[in-house]
């Protein structure tokens, strides 16, 4: 049993390692497949005719005049040294640019994952418990509405209603400025409230539907019938038996949804004018800034793969059938 579980973990580790190596190559190739030139974007189209030597000099300075396979080898060597390179447009190290942006993105994503997961577990269990009731129909309709709504549209609706029309929250940015200590923390929380609410609803909608269906199926199992025959209350059955059986796959699903939440956060950041990874990546894509695109996608990929790997490990520990002898 122990050796088979170890083999399961090792097979997952090997699979994720190959996935990471493949992503490294795609991370290098995809930005260069986009139309446009970073140096021309930097200097403008006029420089092609007025100062072609400047373009050639900057291309050589950033290594863009070399053959692609030489650039690729240099890219791998830089990563081996933990060097993400320098931005072509901002003339700063990518690590320095990402330092603050990544922090704000994580401050947006992690609370949204936690809040969205708690909402999905509570309301999904309630809807499954009251299957085919008005509560079930109402909650399921709301979940489907949020699930089918594009992230940018939901973010714009929340921003328009609660910030623009009602004036309850700021229209954007991360702080009001001039705050220190606890006032600064509360000010940041006030600015992040609507973005976190939008992202939490997006994340909760899908997980709600999965939890509801799981709870509905579990209530038809024989051990639930036996628990009712023993005289246990419905609330006791829900808390002791149903949610306990729902939790292991739910925890795995939360970790697996991290990639979706990150992609949603990038859109929400742009709508709410937050200086997170979404804004940094958007500016880099517009400018064709290869180093920023490569560094940003790489770091976000590491977070997503780590979350997925953790989900597989948690699911393997929670379910003894996985990795066990068949």
PEHUTA-V917356 format. One record per residue. N is the residue number from 1. SS is DSSP state (helix for helix, strand for strand, loop for the rest). Layout:
# PEHUTA-V917356
N/SS
N/SS
This chain:
# PEHUTA-V917356
1/loop
2/helix
3/helix
4/helix
5/helix
6/helix
7/helix
8/helix
9/helix
10/helix
11/helix
12/helix
13/helix
14/helix
15/helix
16/helix
17/helix
18/helix
19/helix
20/helix
21/helix
22/helix
23/helix
24/helix
25/helix
26/helix
27/helix
28/helix
29/helix
30/helix
31/helix
32/helix
33/helix
34/loop
35/loop
36/loop
37/loop
38/helix
39/helix
40/helix
41/helix
42/helix
43/helix
44/loop
45/loop
46/loop
47/helix
48/helix
49/helix
50/helix
51/loop
52/helix
53/helix
54/helix
55/helix
56/helix
57/helix
58/helix
59/helix
60/helix
61/helix
62/loop
63/loop
64/loop
65/loop
66/loop
67/loop
68/helix
69/helix
70/helix
71/helix
72/helix
73/helix
74/helix
75/helix
76/helix
77/helix
78/helix
79/helix
80/helix
81/loop
82/loop
83/loop
84/loop
85/loop
86/strand
87/loop
88/loop
89/loop
90/loop
91/loop
92/loop
93/strand
94/helix
95/helix
96/helix
97/helix
98/helix
99/helix
100/helix
101/helix
102/helix
103/helix
104/helix
105/helix
106/helix
107/helix
108/helix
109/helix
110/helix
111/helix
112/helix
113/helix
114/helix
115/helix
116/helix
117/helix
118/helix
119/helix
120/helix
121/helix
122/helix
123/helix
124/helix
125/helix
126/helix
127/helix
128/helix
129/helix
130/loop
131/loop
132/loop
133/loop
134/helix
135/helix
136/helix
137/helix
138/helix
139/helix
140/helix
141/helix
142/helix
143/helix
144/helix
145/helix
146/helix
147/helix
148/helix
149/loop
150/loop
151/helix
152/helix
153/helix
154/helix
155/helix
156/helix
157/helix
158/helix
159/helix
160/helix
161/helix
162/helix
163/helix
164/helix
165/helix
166/loop
167/loop
168/loop
169/loop
170/loop
171/loop
172/loop
173/loop
174/loop
175/loop
176/loop
177/loop
178/loop
179/loop
180/loop
181/helix
182/helix
183/helix
184/helix
185/helix
186/helix
187/helix
188/helix
189/helix
190/helix
191/helix
192/helix
193/helix
194/helix
195/helix
196/helix
197/helix
198/helix
199/helix
200/helix
201/helix
202/helix
203/helix
204/helix
205/helix
206/helix
207/helix
208/helix
209/helix
210/helix
211/helix
212/helix
213/helix
214/helix
215/helix
216/helix
217/helix
218/helix
219/loop
220/loop
221/loop
222/helix
223/helix
224/helix
225/helix
226/helix
227/helix
228/helix
229/helix
230/loop
231/loop
232/loop
233/loop
234/helix
235/helix
236/helix
237/helix
238/helix
239/helix
240/helix
241/helix
242/helix
243/helix
244/helix
245/helix
246/helix
247/helix
248/helix
249/helix
250/helix
251/helix
252/helix
253/helix
254/helix
255/helix
256/helix
257/loop
258/helix
259/helix
260/helix
261/helix
262/helix
263/helix
264/helix
265/helix
266/helix
267/helix
268/helix
269/helix
270/helix
271/helix
272/loop
273/loop
274/loop
275/loop
276/loop
277/helix
278/helix
279/helix
280/helix
281/helix
282/helix
283/helix
284/helix
285/helix
286/helix
287/helix
288/loop
289/loop
290/helix
291/helix
292/helix
293/helix
294/helix
295/helix
296/helix
297/helix
298/helix
299/helix
300/helix
301/helix
302/helix
303/helix
304/helix
305/helix
306/helix
307/helix
308/helix
309/helix
310/helix
311/helix
312/helix
313/helix
314/helix
315/helix
316/helix
317/helix
318/helix
319/loop
320/loop
321/loop
322/loop
323/loop
324/loop
325/loop
326/loop
